Amino acid sequence: MFRSLQARLVLAFTLLVGIALVIVAVTATNRLDEYFRDQERIELEGRAVAAISVVASEIQGATANGEFPIIDPSGQPSAQVEHALGGESLLRLVADLIAQGDVEVAVQGEAVDGSFVTAGTYRAATDLTPTSGQSRQQMRVQSVRLTIEDPWWASPTRSAPHVQVLLTISDPYTFRDRSTQTVIVLLVAVGALVLVIAAVFSLLLAQRLTTPVRRLEAAARALEVGELHQRVPVDPGEPRELVELSEQFNRMADRLEESIRIVREDRDRSRDFLADVSHELRTPVAALRTFNELLRDGADLDPATRAEFLQVSAQQIERLDWLATNLLELSKLDSGLVALELRPDDLRAAVEGAVESAEPDAGRKGVELRAELPPNPVRTRHDQQRVGQLIGNLIDNAVKFTPAGGRVVVRLEPADDGATISVADTGIGIGPEELPHIFDRFYRGTRAAEARAAGSGLGLAIVKSIVDMHRGRISVDSRSGEGTTVTVRLPRDPASVAAA
């Protein structure tokens, strides 16, 4: 029943308010009871003093201020006192009008040892009755004493004999109890109303606090079933912790969506890669199978035809070897199995080595190949072998798509933060719709067939991997029919770029 956060918040808040109300009510009732008790005591003492003054005056009047004894020698109240107090008329008036309660008067004489001995007791009950459910034993009682000199109450051992009048009031009225009960009833009623208001308020507050949590729960369930676009609306007016929780959830959902997108792209790329590999392998394997069958079954083939078949088979084997080598190289680069040997070195050496290696192929095709190098060393921390491979692939690609009579220029320029290597050709160029895909594996442009250019489609993918490993950047500027320029920017120190 109370497993939900909203129910627990309502219960906790209501219990807290209820406990506070009980503490306040108990404290207020006790303080109020003490106050009423003090007021009743003061009031009752005042009535008792007033009543005993009337009784004492009546006794003194009855004994003519000492002409008659208050207590006769036998130890009993005198006839005058008996007449004044015994008829109950006086005490009845005192009980009803002054004491407003039952009155008991004890006439006591002083003994030899200084104590007082009761000579007579007189009582008068008021017409007022106790409140409902209260007995006279539960009445409040107040006693006062008044000492009167009685020369008749004399003996050789007492030089100043005294008579004491003890008056006791028993009040049947319990104003304190009735007031306390009224206050308790009022507090209970007000407390119940406050509890209802607190419960309603806590319910509204709990709903406001749990609404963002419910939104988070709904968004999480949506993510669970694959709705990766689901996000939680953020209300700045909500508590700061809930706002931060919603923002954190949205950031997590963004990262999750991005991660799944990358995984799906990798999956699609892997599927396409496998399809491309299968396609690339199928052509030379099929050709080799065909030539092998022809050579096996063609016993009447002339030597020239047989030599041509063997030459074509050798070309296909070379193509398979080239494809396998590039696939292995690219796989090592992607998986991080290739560790760069970074050393401070002159980039001119890598450019010169790549140009020298490509000059024979360029010369056979009738393409001019030259390098433009600065006179001073261009030193960066790089892997000279991998950078040479990078430049060699770019030159090979440029020569491949540049017709005879064209030109390929390799430039090296120093920069403030490293160096720039560019390979520009006057070849067939690349269409704008193909530029975003030239670094994809096995991608070969539509103009590759026009240029009769062979290749695995992995060269630029390897170039891109080597540039990324050096924390560099690569860009392509090309216009169809005018040529292509590939620019590589290498940092002075790849470690500093990685740290940044």
C-alpha positions as CSV (number, residue, x, y, z in Angstrom):
1,M,0.0,0.0,0.0
2,F,2.8,2.4,0.9
3,R,5.4,1.2,-1.6
4,S,4.9,4.2,-3.9
5,L,6.9,7.3,-3.3
6,Q,3.9,9.5,-3.4
7,A,2.0,7.5,-0.7
8,R,5.1,7.5,1.6
9,L,5.6,11.2,1.2
10,V,1.9,11.9,2.1
11,L,2.1,9.5,5.1
12,A,5.4,10.9,6.4
13,F,4.2,14.5,6.1
14,T,0.8,13.8,7.7
15,L,2.4,11.8,10.5
16,L,4.9,14.6,11.1
17,V,2.2,17.2,11.3
18,G,0.1,14.9,13.6
19,I,3.0,14.4,16.0
20,A,3.6,18.1,16.1
21,L,0.0,18.8,16.8
22,V,-0.1,16.2,19.6
23,I,3.0,17.7,21.2
24,V,1.5,21.2,21.0
25,A,-1.9,20.1,22.3
26,V,-0.4,18.2,25.3
27,T,1.9,21.1,26.1
28,A,-0.9,23.7,25.8
29,T,-3.3,21.6,27.8
30,N,-0.8,21.1,30.7
31,R,0.1,24.8,30.7
32,L,-3.5,25.8,30.6
33,D,-4.4,23.4,33.4
34,E,-1.6,24.8,35.6
35,Y,-2.8,28.3,34.9
36,F,-6.4,27.5,35.7
37,R,-5.3,25.6,38.8
38,D,-3.4,28.7,40.1
39,Q,-6.3,31.0,39.3
40,E,-8.7,28.7,41.2
41,R,-6.4,28.5,44.2
42,I,-6.1,32.3,44.4
43,E,-9.9,32.7,43.9
44,L,-10.7,30.0,46.4
45,E,-8.3,31.5,49.0
46,G,-10.0,34.9,48.5
47,R,-13.4,33.4,49.1
48,A,-12.2,31.5,52.1
49,V,-10.6,34.6,53.7
50,A,-13.8,36.5,53.1
51,A,-15.9,33.7,54.6
52,I,-13.7,33.3,57.7
53,S,-13.8,37.0,58.3
54,V,-17.6,37.0,58.3
55,V,-17.6,33.9,60.7
56,A,-15.0,35.5,63.0
57,S,-17.0,38.7,63.1
58,E,-20.1,36.8,64.0
59,I,-18.3,34.9,66.7
60,Q,-16.9,38.0,68.2
61,G,-20.3,39.7,68.0
62,A,-22.0,36.7,69.7
63,T,-19.5,36.8,72.5
64,A,-19.7,40.6,72.8
65,N,-16.0,41.0,72.1
66,G,-14.9,38.9,75.1
67,E,-17.8,39.4,77.6
68,F,-18.8,35.8,76.9
69,P,-16.4,32.9,76.3
70,I,-16.0,31.3,72.9
71,I,-15.1,27.9,74.5
72,D,-16.5,27.2,78.0
73,P,-14.3,25.7,80.7
74,S,-15.6,22.2,79.8
75,G,-13.9,22.4,76.4
76,Q,-17.2,22.9,74.4
77,P,-18.3,25.9,72.3
78,S,-20.2,28.3,74.4
79,A,-23.9,28.7,74.1
80,Q,-23.4,32.0,72.3
81,V,-21.2,30.4,69.7
82,E,-23.5,27.4,69.4
83,H,-26.4,29.8,68.8
84,A,-24.5,31.7,66.1
85,L,-23.1,28.8,64.2
86,G,-25.2,25.9,65.1
87,G,-28.4,27.0,63.3
88,E,-26.8,26.8,59.9
89,S,-28.5,30.0,58.9
90,L,-25.3,32.0,59.0
91,L,-23.1,29.3,57.5
92,R,-25.7,28.6,54.8
93,L,-25.6,32.2,53.7
94,V,-21.8,32.1,53.8
95,A,-21.7,28.9,51.8
96,D,-24.1,30.2,49.2
97,L,-23.1,33.8,48.8
98,I,-19.5,34.1,49.9
99,A,-17.8,30.7,49.8
100,Q,-19.9,29.4,46.9
101,G,-19.3,25.9,48.2
102,D,-19.7,23.6,51.2
103,V,-18.4,25.2,54.4
104,E,-17.0,23.5,57.5
105,V,-16.0,25.6,60.5
106,A,-14.0,24.1,63.4
107,V,-13.6,25.9,66.7
108,Q,-10.3,24.9,68.3
109,G,-8.9,25.8,71.6
110,E,-5.2,26.1,72.4
111,A,-3.9,23.3,74.6
112,V,-1.1,23.5,77.2
113,D,1.5,22.3,74.7
114,G,0.5,25.0,72.2
115,S,-1.5,22.7,69.9
116,F,-5.1,23.3,69.1
117,V,-7.9,20.9,70.0
118,T,-11.2,20.9,68.2
119,A,-14.1,21.9,70.5
120,G,-16.8,21.9,67.9
121,T,-17.5,21.5,64.2
122,Y,-20.2,23.2,62.2
123,R,-21.1,22.5,58.5
124,A,-23.3,24.0,55.8
125,A,-23.9,22.6,52.3
126,T,-24.5,24.9,49.4
127,D,-27.6,24.4,47.2
128,L,-25.2,24.2,44.2
129,T,-24.6,20.7,43.0
130,P,-21.5,19.1,41.5
131,T,-21.2,18.9,37.7
132,S,-22.2,15.8,35.9
133,G,-20.1,12.8,36.6
134,Q,-18.3,14.4,39.6
135,S,-18.7,13.4,43.2
136,R,-18.1,15.6,46.2
137,Q,-15.0,13.6,47.0
138,Q,-13.6,15.1,43.8
139,M,-14.2,18.7,44.8
140,R,-11.4,21.1,45.4
141,V,-10.8,22.0,49.0
142,Q,-9.3,25.2,50.6
143,S,-8.8,25.8,54.3
144,V,-7.9,29.0,56.2
145,R,-7.2,29.6,59.9
146,L,-7.9,32.7,62.1
147,T,-6.7,33.0,65.7
148,I,-8.9,35.0,68.2
149,E,-7.8,35.8,71.8
150,D,-10.3,34.4,74.3
151,P,-9.7,35.7,77.9
152,W,-12.2,33.1,79.2
153,W,-10.1,30.3,77.8
154,A,-7.5,30.8,80.5
155,S,-5.4,28.6,82.9
156,P,-2.5,29.2,85.2
157,T,-0.2,27.8,82.5
158,R,-1.3,30.1,79.6
159,S,-0.6,33.8,79.8
160,A,-2.2,34.5,76.3
161,P,-4.8,31.9,75.5
162,H,-6.0,31.7,71.9
163,V,-8.9,30.2,70.1
164,Q,-8.5,29.2,66.5
165,V,-11.3,29.1,63.8
166,L,-10.5,26.7,60.9
167,L,-12.7,27.2,57.9
168,T,-12.7,24.8,55.0
169,I,-14.4,25.3,51.6
170,S,-15.3,22.4,49.3
171,D,-16.1,23.8,45.9
172,P,-18.2,21.5,43.7
173,Y,-17.6,23.7,40.7
174,T,-14.7,22.7,38.4
175,F,-14.2,25.6,36.1
176,R,-10.7,24.3,35.4
177,D,-12.0,20.9,34.3
178,R,-14.7,22.3,32.2
179,S,-12.4,24.8,30.6
180,T,-9.7,22.2,30.0
181,Q,-12.3,19.9,28.4
182,T,-13.5,22.7,26.2
183,V,-10.0,23.5,25.1
184,I,-9.2,19.8,24.4
185,V,-12.3,19.5,22.3
186,L,-11.4,22.6,20.4
187,L,-7.8,21.4,19.9
188,V,-9.0,18.0,18.7
189,A,-11.4,19.7,16.2
190,V,-8.7,22.1,15.0
191,G,-6.1,19.3,14.9
192,A,-8.4,17.2,12.8
193,L,-8.9,20.1,10.4
194,V,-5.2,20.8,10.2
195,L,-4.5,17.1,9.6
196,V,-7.0,17.1,6.7
197,I,-5.4,20.2,5.3
198,A,-1.9,18.8,5.8
199,A,-2.9,15.6,4.0
200,V,-4.4,17.5,1.0
201,F,-1.3,19.8,0.9
202,S,1.1,16.8,1.2
203,L,-0.8,15.0,-1.6
204,L,-0.5,18.0,-3.9
205,L,3.2,18.5,-2.9
206,A,3.9,14.8,-3.4
207,Q,2.2,14.8,-6.8
208,R,4.4,17.8,-7.8
209,L,7.5,16.1,-6.6
210,T,6.8,12.7,-8.1
211,T,5.6,14.0,-11.5
212,P,9.2,14.4,-12.7
213,V,10.0,11.0,-11.4
214,R,7.0,9.5,-13.2
215,R,8.2,11.2,-16.4
216,L,11.7,9.7,-15.9
217,E,10.1,6.3,-15.4
218,A,8.0,6.7,-18.6
219,A,11.1,7.8,-20.5
220,A,13.1,4.9,-19.1
221,R,10.4,2.4,-20.2
222,A,10.4,4.0,-23.6
223,L,14.1,3.6,-23.9
224,E,13.7,0.0,-22.8
225,V,11.5,-0.8,-25.8
226,G,13.8,1.0,-28.2
227,E,12.4,4.5,-28.4
228,L,15.8,6.1,-28.3
229,H,14.5,9.6,-29.2
230,Q,12.6,9.8,-25.9
231,R,13.7,12.7,-23.6
232,V,12.4,14.1,-20.4
233,P,11.1,17.7,-20.5
234,V,13.0,19.9,-18.0
235,D,11.1,22.5,-16.0
236,P,13.4,25.1,-14.3
237,G,10.7,25.6,-11.7
238,E,11.1,22.1,-10.3
239,P,13.4,21.4,-7.4
240,R,17.1,21.6,-8.3
241,E,17.8,18.0,-7.7
242,L,15.0,16.8,-10.0
243,V,16.1,19.3,-12.7
244,E,19.7,17.9,-12.5
245,L,18.4,14.4,-12.5
246,S,16.3,15.1,-15.7
247,E,19.2,16.8,-17.4
248,Q,21.5,13.9,-16.5
249,F,18.9,11.4,-17.8
250,N,18.7,13.3,-21.1
251,R,22.5,13.4,-21.4
252,M,22.6,9.7,-20.7
253,A,19.9,9.1,-23.4
254,D,21.9,11.2,-25.9
255,R,25.0,9.2,-25.2
256,L,23.0,6.0,-25.5
257,E,21.4,7.0,-28.7
258,E,24.8,8.1,-30.1
259,S,26.5,4.9,-29.0
260,I,23.7,2.7,-30.6
261,R,24.0,4.8,-33.7
262,I,27.7,4.2,-33.9
263,V,27.2,0.5,-33.2
264,R,24.6,0.3,-36.0
265,E,26.9,2.2,-38.3
266,D,29.7,-0.1,-37.4
267,R,27.5,-3.1,-38.0
268,D,26.3,-1.7,-41.3
269,R,29.9,-0.8,-42.2
270,S,31.1,-4.3,-41.3
271,R,28.3,-5.9,-43.3
272,D,29.1,-3.7,-46.3
273,F,32.8,-4.3,-45.8
274,L,32.3,-8.1,-45.9
275,A,30.1,-7.7,-48.9
276,D,32.8,-5.6,-50.6
277,V,35.5,-8.0,-49.7
278,S,33.5,-10.9,-51.1
279,H,32.9,-9.0,-54.2
280,E,36.5,-8.0,-54.6
281,L,37.7,-11.5,-54.0
282,R,35.1,-13.1,-56.3
283,T,36.5,-11.5,-59.5
284,P,40.1,-12.7,-59.3
285,V,39.1,-16.0,-57.9
286,A,36.6,-16.6,-60.7
287,A,39.1,-15.5,-63.3
288,L,41.7,-17.9,-61.8
289,R,39.2,-20.7,-61.8
290,T,38.3,-20.1,-65.4
291,F,41.9,-19.9,-66.6
292,N,42.8,-23.0,-64.6
293,E,40.0,-25.0,-66.2
294,L,40.9,-23.7,-69.7
295,L,44.5,-24.7,-69.1
296,R,43.6,-28.1,-67.7
297,D,41.1,-29.0,-70.4
298,G,42.6,-27.1,-73.4
299,A,45.2,-29.6,-74.5
300,D,45.2,-28.1,-78.1
301,L,45.9,-24.5,-76.9
302,D,48.8,-22.9,-78.7
303,P,51.7,-21.6,-76.7
304,A,50.8,-18.0,-77.2
305,T,47.3,-18.4,-75.8
306,R,48.7,-20.5,-72.9
307,A,51.2,-17.8,-72.2
308,E,48.5,-15.1,-72.2
309,F,46.4,-17.1,-69.8
310,L,49.3,-17.6,-67.4
311,Q,50.1,-13.8,-67.6
312,V,46.5,-12.9,-66.8
313,S,46.5,-15.5,-63.9
314,A,49.7,-13.9,-62.6
315,Q,48.0,-10.5,-62.6
316,Q,45.0,-11.8,-60.8
317,I,47.3,-13.5,-58.2
318,E,49.1,-10.2,-57.8
319,R,45.7,-8.4,-57.4
320,L,44.8,-11.0,-54.7
321,D,48.1,-10.4,-52.9
322,W,47.6,-6.6,-53.1
323,L,44.1,-6.9,-51.8
324,A,45.1,-9.2,-48.9
325,T,48.0,-7.0,-48.0
326,N,45.8,-3.9,-47.9
327,L,43.1,-5.6,-45.9
328,L,45.6,-6.9,-43.4
329,E,47.2,-3.4,-43.1
330,L,43.8,-1.7,-42.7
331,S,42.7,-4.2,-40.1
332,K,45.9,-3.6,-38.1
333,L,45.4,0.1,-38.2
334,D,41.8,0.0,-37.1
335,S,42.4,-2.5,-34.3
336,G,45.3,-0.5,-32.9
337,L,47.8,-3.3,-33.5
338,V,50.1,-0.9,-35.2
339,A,52.1,1.2,-32.8
340,L,53.6,4.4,-34.2
341,E,57.3,4.9,-33.7
342,L,57.2,8.7,-33.2
343,R,60.6,10.4,-33.6
344,P,61.6,14.0,-34.2
345,D,62.5,13.9,-37.9
346,D,62.6,15.9,-41.1
347,L,59.5,15.4,-43.2
348,R,61.4,16.1,-46.4
349,A,63.0,12.7,-46.2
350,A,59.6,11.0,-46.2
351,V,58.3,13.1,-49.1
352,E,61.5,12.5,-51.2
353,G,61.4,8.7,-50.5
354,A,57.7,8.4,-51.6
355,V,58.3,10.5,-54.7
356,E,61.3,8.5,-55.7
357,S,59.4,5.2,-55.3
358,A,56.5,6.5,-57.5
359,E,58.6,8.0,-60.3
360,P,58.9,4.8,-62.3
361,D,55.1,4.2,-62.5
362,A,54.5,7.9,-63.2
363,G,57.1,7.8,-66.0
364,R,55.6,4.7,-67.6
365,K,52.2,6.4,-67.7
366,G,53.6,9.7,-69.0
367,V,52.7,11.7,-65.9
368,E,55.0,14.4,-64.6
369,L,55.8,13.9,-60.9
370,R,57.7,16.4,-58.9
371,A,58.2,17.5,-55.3
372,E,58.4,21.1,-54.0
373,L,60.2,21.1,-50.7
374,P,61.4,24.0,-48.5
375,P,65.1,24.7,-48.2
376,N,65.1,24.2,-44.4
377,P,64.2,21.0,-42.5
378,V,60.6,20.6,-41.4
379,R,60.8,18.7,-38.2
380,T,57.9,17.0,-36.5
381,R,57.4,13.9,-34.3
382,H,56.1,11.3,-36.7
383,D,56.4,7.7,-37.8
384,Q,58.5,8.1,-41.0
385,Q,57.5,4.7,-42.4
386,R,53.8,5.4,-42.0
387,V,54.0,8.9,-43.2
388,G,55.9,7.7,-46.3
389,Q,53.2,5.1,-46.8
390,L,50.6,7.8,-46.5
391,I,52.3,10.0,-49.1
392,G,52.9,7.0,-51.4
393,N,49.3,6.1,-51.4
394,L,48.2,9.7,-52.2
395,I,50.8,9.8,-55.1
396,D,49.7,6.4,-56.4
397,N,46.1,7.5,-56.4
398,A,46.9,10.8,-58.1
399,V,49.0,9.1,-60.8
400,K,46.3,6.5,-61.3
401,F,43.6,9.1,-62.1
402,T,45.8,11.5,-64.1
403,P,46.0,10.9,-67.9
404,A,49.2,11.0,-69.8
405,G,50.7,14.4,-70.1
406,G,49.3,15.4,-66.7
407,R,51.1,16.6,-63.7
408,V,51.3,15.5,-60.0
409,V,52.9,17.9,-57.5
410,V,53.8,17.1,-53.9
411,R,54.3,20.1,-51.7
412,L,55.7,20.3,-48.1
413,E,55.2,23.5,-46.2
414,P,56.0,24.3,-42.5
415,A,53.3,25.6,-40.3
416,D,53.2,27.2,-36.8
417,D,51.7,24.1,-35.3
418,G,53.3,21.4,-37.5
419,A,53.5,20.9,-41.3
420,T,51.2,20.7,-44.3
421,I,51.6,18.1,-47.1
422,S,49.6,18.4,-50.3
423,V,49.3,16.2,-53.4
424,A,47.8,18.0,-56.3
425,D,47.1,16.5,-59.7
426,T,45.6,17.5,-63.0
427,G,43.5,14.4,-63.3
428,I,39.8,13.7,-64.0
429,G,38.7,15.1,-60.6
430,I,36.0,14.0,-58.2
431,G,32.4,14.9,-58.4
432,P,30.9,16.8,-55.4
433,E,28.5,14.0,-54.6
434,E,31.4,11.6,-54.3
435,L,33.7,13.6,-52.0
436,P,32.0,12.5,-48.7
437,H,32.7,8.8,-49.6
438,I,36.3,8.8,-51.0
439,F,37.7,7.6,-47.6
440,D,35.2,4.7,-47.4
441,R,36.6,1.2,-47.8
442,F,36.4,-0.3,-51.3
443,Y,34.9,3.0,-52.6
444,R,35.8,3.7,-56.2
445,G,34.4,6.7,-58.0
446,T,32.3,6.5,-61.1
447,R,35.2,8.0,-63.0
448,A,37.5,5.2,-62.1
449,A,36.1,3.1,-64.9
450,E,36.5,6.0,-67.3
451,A,40.1,6.3,-66.3
452,R,40.5,2.5,-66.5
453,A,42.1,2.7,-63.1
454,A,42.5,-0.5,-61.1
455,G,42.7,-0.7,-57.4
456,S,41.3,-2.2,-54.2
457,G,39.6,1.0,-53.0
458,L,41.5,0.7,-49.7
459,G,44.3,3.2,-50.3
460,L,42.6,6.3,-49.1
461,A,41.0,4.5,-46.2
462,I,44.6,3.5,-45.1
463,V,45.7,7.2,-45.6
464,K,42.8,8.4,-43.3
465,S,43.7,5.9,-40.6
466,I,47.4,6.9,-40.6
467,V,46.4,10.6,-40.4
468,D,44.1,9.9,-37.5
469,M,46.8,8.0,-35.6
470,H,49.0,11.1,-35.9
471,R,46.1,13.3,-34.6
472,G,46.2,15.2,-37.9
473,R,43.6,16.4,-40.4
474,I,42.9,15.6,-44.1
475,S,40.9,17.5,-46.6
476,V,40.1,17.2,-50.3
477,D,39.5,19.9,-52.8
478,S,38.5,18.7,-56.3
479,R,36.6,19.8,-59.4
480,S,35.4,17.4,-61.9
481,G,37.7,17.5,-65.0
482,E,40.2,19.9,-63.4
483,G,42.1,17.8,-60.9
484,T,42.2,17.1,-57.2
485,T,44.3,18.4,-54.3
486,V,44.5,16.3,-51.1
487,T,45.9,18.3,-48.1
488,V,47.2,16.6,-44.9
489,R,48.0,18.7,-41.8
490,L,50.3,17.0,-39.2
491,P,50.8,18.4,-35.7
492,R,54.3,19.2,-34.4
493,D,53.7,16.6,-31.7
494,P,50.8,14.2,-31.8
495,A,51.0,13.7,-28.0
496,S,50.2,17.3,-27.3
497,V,47.1,17.2,-29.5
498,A,46.0,14.0,-27.7
499,A,46.5,15.6,-24.3
500,A,44.5,18.7,-25.3
